[in-house]
Amino acid sequence: MRDSRLIRNKLKIEATINNAQCLIEFEKNGHSFSDYLWSFINHKTLQNNYEKLDLVPAQTTLSSNISKALKKHGFKFVGPKIVYSHMQALGMVNDHLKSCFRHKQLKG
């Protein structure tokens, strides 16, 4: 908590521990967390075609639905914006601008 290089919000630290326990419990029950998340989009990347960065959303109805589902499983600090960022990081959504070389590569 005293190290300024780290997260010092006690609730976020506790949520991280809680979420790790939820993930362990989830998989202990024979479920793949990855498969669970990808099932929301039928295991296919959502292809977006944004022309400008300011058109890329911070959250969507889908990320809100996933957020609610995760909270029902006991996860904390998983709001729609965090979930959407996670979806982008996992490649669940292709939000590269159409002008970006990665957009075409990922559209595959």
C-alpha positions as CSV (number, residue, x, y, z in Angstrom):
1,M,0.0,0.0,0.0
2,R,2.9,2.4,0.6
3,D,4.6,1.7,-2.8
4,S,3.5,4.5,-5.2
5,R,4.4,2.4,-8.2
6,L,1.6,-0.1,-7.4
7,I,-2.1,0.2,-7.0
8,R,-2.8,1.4,-3.6
9,N,-6.6,1.3,-3.6
10,K,-7.4,-1.3,-0.9
11,L,-10.7,-2.2,-2.6
12,K,-9.0,-2.8,-5.9
13,I,-6.4,-5.0,-4.3
14,E,-9.1,-7.0,-2.5
15,A,-11.1,-7.2,-5.8
16,T,-8.0,-8.6,-7.5
17,I,-7.7,-11.3,-4.9
18,N,-11.4,-12.0,-5.0
19,N,-11.4,-12.2,-8.8
20,A,-8.5,-14.7,-8.8
21,Q,-10.5,-16.8,-6.4
22,C,-13.6,-16.5,-8.6
23,L,-11.6,-17.6,-11.6
24,I,-10.1,-20.6,-9.7
25,E,-13.6,-21.6,-8.6
26,F,-15.0,-21.1,-12.1
27,E,-12.4,-23.4,-13.6
28,K,-12.5,-25.9,-10.6
29,N,-16.1,-26.5,-11.6
30,G,-14.9,-27.7,-15.1
31,H,-15.6,-24.4,-17.0
32,S,-13.1,-22.7,-19.2
33,F,-13.2,-18.9,-18.5
34,S,-11.9,-18.2,-21.9
35,D,-14.6,-20.3,-23.5
36,Y,-17.2,-18.6,-21.3
37,L,-16.2,-15.1,-22.5
38,W,-15.9,-16.1,-26.1
39,S,-19.4,-17.8,-25.9
40,F,-20.9,-14.3,-25.7
41,I,-19.8,-13.7,-29.3
42,N,-20.1,-17.3,-30.6
43,H,-16.3,-17.7,-30.5
44,K,-15.9,-15.3,-33.5
45,T,-14.2,-11.9,-33.4
46,L,-16.5,-8.9,-33.8
47,Q,-15.3,-6.9,-36.8
48,N,-15.7,-3.2,-36.5
49,N,-15.0,-0.7,-39.3
50,Y,-14.3,2.6,-37.6
51,E,-12.8,5.4,-39.6
52,K,-11.9,7.7,-36.7
53,L,-10.6,7.0,-33.2
54,D,-13.4,9.1,-31.5
55,L,-15.9,6.6,-33.0
56,V,-14.5,3.6,-31.1
57,P,-16.7,3.1,-28.0
58,A,-15.5,2.8,-24.5
59,Q,-18.2,0.3,-23.7
60,T,-21.1,-1.5,-25.5
61,T,-24.3,-3.2,-24.7
62,L,-22.4,-6.5,-25.0
63,S,-19.7,-5.4,-22.5
64,S,-22.5,-4.3,-20.2
65,N,-24.1,-7.7,-20.4
66,I,-20.8,-9.5,-19.9
67,S,-20.1,-7.3,-16.9
68,K,-23.4,-8.2,-15.3
69,A,-22.8,-11.9,-15.9
70,L,-19.3,-11.7,-14.3
71,K,-20.8,-9.9,-11.3
72,K,-23.3,-12.7,-10.9
73,H,-20.3,-15.0,-10.7
74,G,-18.9,-12.9,-7.9
75,F,-16.3,-10.8,-9.8
76,K,-15.7,-7.2,-8.7
77,F,-14.5,-4.1,-10.5
78,V,-15.6,-5.5,-13.8
79,G,-17.7,-2.7,-15.2
80,P,-18.6,-2.4,-18.9
81,K,-15.6,-0.2,-19.7
82,I,-13.1,-2.6,-18.1
83,V,-14.8,-5.5,-19.8
84,Y,-14.7,-3.8,-23.2
85,S,-11.0,-3.0,-22.8
86,H,-10.5,-6.7,-21.9
87,M,-12.4,-7.7,-25.0
88,Q,-10.2,-5.5,-27.1
89,A,-7.0,-6.9,-25.5
90,L,-8.2,-10.5,-26.1
91,G,-9.1,-9.8,-29.7
92,M,-12.8,-10.4,-29.2
93,V,-13.4,-7.2,-31.0
94,N,-11.3,-5.7,-33.9
95,D,-11.4,-2.0,-33.2
96,H,-8.3,-1.1,-35.3
97,L,-9.2,1.8,-37.5
98,K,-9.8,0.8,-41.2
99,S,-6.7,2.8,-42.1
100,C,-4.5,0.7,-39.7
101,F,-2.6,-2.2,-41.3
102,R,-3.7,-4.5,-38.5
103,H,-7.4,-4.0,-39.3
104,K,-7.0,-6.0,-42.6
105,Q,-4.7,-8.6,-41.0
106,L,-7.2,-9.3,-38.2
107,K,-10.2,-9.3,-40.4
108,G,-8.8,-12.4,-42.1
